[in-house]
């Protein structure tokens, strides 16, 4: 039986949003106490984490027309982890801004890995919960995709730092490609069509998070991390290129 549609903000979504901010605030407090960095870096970390979570919670609380379900609650939990991972970025990037440059410490890589790994592993849980409870919605699917995209962007920036900036700046393309595609939709409205299901697209998308996480582990030699990330990027570019060609052919047929 389909859930009734709602036009008002869900009390559950608002409550979960407050809980998410509370959890992130506690984690940021712990980061402030444990991280040996200057105050401006800690302020930047807190602001970045809160900004990421704020965007996520805002999109959920302001949802109209589709209900907020248990799968969305899982995704909100994932978003707290993603926001905390984003808060780690200024701490790890701070050494790169010094006079001597450098790379993030192994301890930072391990800490970010520990936070991002459960966020990545939980990716398949929310969809499974939605299907089993009969609460799958288009809004929920978009919500899940945006959290995935934010996680990939955070991981790609972190890995680029580990591999060495600015030379490894190309790694950030993995995280930025989703947002570049959204920009393309604004510039090319004819692309605003639902893409057909593609197992290749799903597999390639899943590979990205696994490769970025694995390459972030300090035990992985840098040359191997570079090679694996380059292969992942080529696969991702091929997937996006195929989708863009399909959308462009459809746009020309309609014109």
C-alpha positions in Angstrom: 0.0 0.0 0.0 1.6 3.3 -1.0 2.2 5.9 1.6 0.0 9.0 1.6 1.6 12.0 0.2 2.4 14.9 2.5 2.7 18.6 1.8 4.1 19.5 5.2 7.6 19.1 6.6 7.9 15.7 8.3 8.2 16.0 12.1 10.5 12.9 11.9 12.7 14.6 9.4 13.0 17.7 11.6 13.8 15.6 14.6 16.4 13.5 12.8 17.9 16.7 11.4 18.3 18.0 15.0 19.8 14.7 16.1 22.2 14.8 13.2 23.4 18.2 14.1 23.8 17.1 17.7 25.9 14.1 16.7 28.1 16.2 14.4 28.5 18.8 17.1 29.8 16.1 19.5 32.1 14.7 16.9 33.5 18.2 16.1 34.1 18.8 19.8 36.1 15.6 20.0 38.1 16.7 16.9 38.8 20.1 18.5 40.2 18.4 21.6 42.2 15.8 19.8 43.6 17.6 16.8 46.9 19.4 17.2 46.2 22.3 14.8 45.8 26.0 15.0 42.4 27.6 15.8 41.7 28.9 12.3 42.0 25.4 10.9 39.6 24.1 13.6 37.1 26.8 12.7 37.3 26.0 9.0 36.8 22.3 9.9 33.7 23.0 11.9 32.2 25.4 9.4 32.8 22.9 6.5 31.2 20.0 8.4 28.2 22.0 9.4 27.8 23.4 5.9 27.8 19.9 4.3 25.3 18.6 6.9 23.2 21.7 6.6 22.7 21.3 2.9 21.7 17.6 3.4 19.3 18.3 6.2 17.7 21.3 4.5 16.9 19.2 1.4 15.3 16.6 3.6 13.2 18.8 5.8 12.0 21.0 2.9 10.9 17.9 0.9 7.4 18.2 -0.5 5.1 15.7 -2.1 6.9 12.5 -1.0 7.1 11.0 2.5 10.1 10.8 4.7 10.8 7.1 5.5 13.1 4.7 7.4 15.5 4.6 4.5 15.9 8.4 4.6 16.8 8.0 8.3 19.7 5.7 7.3 20.8 8.3 4.7 20.7 11.1 7.3 23.0 8.9 9.5 25.4 8.5 6.6 25.3 12.2 6.0 26.7 12.8 9.5 29.7 10.6 8.7 30.2 12.4 5.4 30.0 15.8 7.1 32.5 14.7 9.7 34.8 13.4 6.9 34.5 16.8 5.2 35.5 18.5 8.6 38.7 16.4 8.5 39.8 18.0 5.2 41.2 21.4 6.6 43.2 19.5 9.2 44.8 17.3 6.6 45.3 20.1 4.0 46.9 22.5 6.5 50.4 21.0 6.1 50.2 21.6 2.3 49.7 25.3 3.0 52.9 25.6 4.9 56.1 27.0 3.5 57.6 23.5 3.0 54.4 21.9 1.6 54.1 18.3 2.4 51.4 15.6 2.7 48.9 14.7 5.4 50.0 12.4 8.1 49.3 8.7 8.1 47.3 9.2 11.3 45.0 11.6 9.4 44.6 9.2 6.5 43.6 6.4 8.9 41.2 8.7 10.8 39.4 9.8 7.6 39.3 6.2 6.4 37.7 5.1 9.6 35.0 7.7 9.3 34.4 7.3 5.5 34.3 3.5 5.4 31.0 3.0 7.3 29.5 5.9 5.2 30.4 4.0 2.1 29.4 0.5 3.4 26.0 1.9 4.5 25.3 3.0 0.9 23.5 -0.2 0.0 21.6 -0.4 3.3 19.2 2.5 2.7 18.0 1.2 -0.6 17.5 -2.2 0.8 15.5 -0.7 3.7 13.3 1.3 1.3 12.5 -1.8 -0.8 11.7 -4.0 2.2 9.5 -1.5 3.8 7.8 -0.4 0.6 8.8 3.2 1.2 11.1 3.8 -1.9 10.6 7.3 -3.4 12.3 9.3 -6.1 13.2 12.0 -3.6 14.8 9.4 -1.4 16.8 8.1 -4.3 18.0 11.6 -5.1 18.9 12.2 -1.5 21.0 9.0 -1.5 22.8 10.1 -4.7 23.6 13.5 -3.3 25.2 12.0 -0.2 27.1 9.6 -2.3 28.4 12.5 -4.5 29.4 14.5 -1.4 31.4 11.5 -0.1 33.2 11.0 -3.4 34.1 14.6 -3.5 35.5 14.5 0.1 37.5 11.3 -0.6 38.9 12.6 -3.9 40.2 15.8 -2.3 41.7 13.7 0.6 43.4 11.3 -1.8 44.7 14.1 -4.0 46.3 15.5 -0.8 47.8 12.1 0.1 49.2 11.6 -3.4 50.6 15.1 -3.5 49.1 18.4 -4.6 49.1 20.1 -7.1 50.4 17.2 -9.2 47.6 14.9 -8.1 44.9 17.5 -8.6 43.4 15.3 -11.4 42.1 12.9 -8.7 39.5 15.6 -7.7 37.8 15.1 -11.1 36.3 11.9 -9.7 34.4 13.8 -7.1 33.7 16.9 -9.2 32.3 15.0 -12.2 28.8 14.7 -10.8 28.6 18.4 -10.1 30.0 19.2 -13.6 27.2 17.0 -15.0 24.6 19.0 -13.0 26.1 22.2 -14.4 25.8 20.7 -17.9 22.1 20.1 -17.2 21.6 23.8 -16.6 23.5 24.7 -19.7 21.8 22.0 -21.8 18.1 21.6 -20.5 17.4 19.1 -23.2 19.5 16.6 -21.2 16.9 16.6 -18.4 15.7 13.1 -19.1 15.7 9.9 -17.0 18.6 7.7 -17.9 17.8 4.1 -18.6 19.0 1.5 -16.0 22.6 0.5 -16.5 24.4 -2.1 -14.5 27.6 -0.8 -15.9 26.9 2.6 -14.4 26.1 1.1 -11.0 29.2 -1.0 -11.0 31.5 1.9 -12.0 29.9 4.2 -9.4 30.5 1.5 -6.7 34.1 1.1 -7.8 34.9 4.8 -7.2 34.3 4.8 -3.5 36.1 1.5 -3.0 39.2 2.6 -4.9 39.4 6.1 -3.3 39.0 4.5 0.2 41.6 1.8 -0.6 44.1 4.3 -2.1 43.8 6.5 1.0 45.1 3.7 3.3 48.7 4.5 4.2 49.7 0.8 3.7 49.0 1.1 0.0 52.2 2.2 -1.9 51.7 5.5 -3.7 52.4 4.1 -7.2 49.7 1.5 -6.8 47.3 4.1 -5.4 47.9 6.3 -8.4 47.5 3.5 -10.9 44.2 2.2 -9.3 42.8 5.7 -9.1 43.7 6.4 -12.7 41.8 3.3 -13.9 38.8 4.2 -11.8 38.8 7.7 -13.3 38.9 6.3 -16.9 36.0 4.0 -16.1 34.0 6.9 -14.7 34.7 9.2 -17.6 33.6 6.4 -19.9 30.4 5.9 -18.0 29.6 9.7 -18.0 30.5 10.0 -21.6 28.2 7.2 -22.6 25.3 8.8 -20.7 26.0 12.2 -22.2 26.0 10.7 -25.7 22.7 9.0 -25.0 21.1 12.2 -23.7 22.5 14.2 -26.7 21.1 11.8 -29.2 17.7 12.0 -27.5 17.9 15.8 -27.5 18.6 15.9 -31.2 15.8 13.5 -32.0 13.3 15.7 -30.1 14.5 18.9 -31.8 
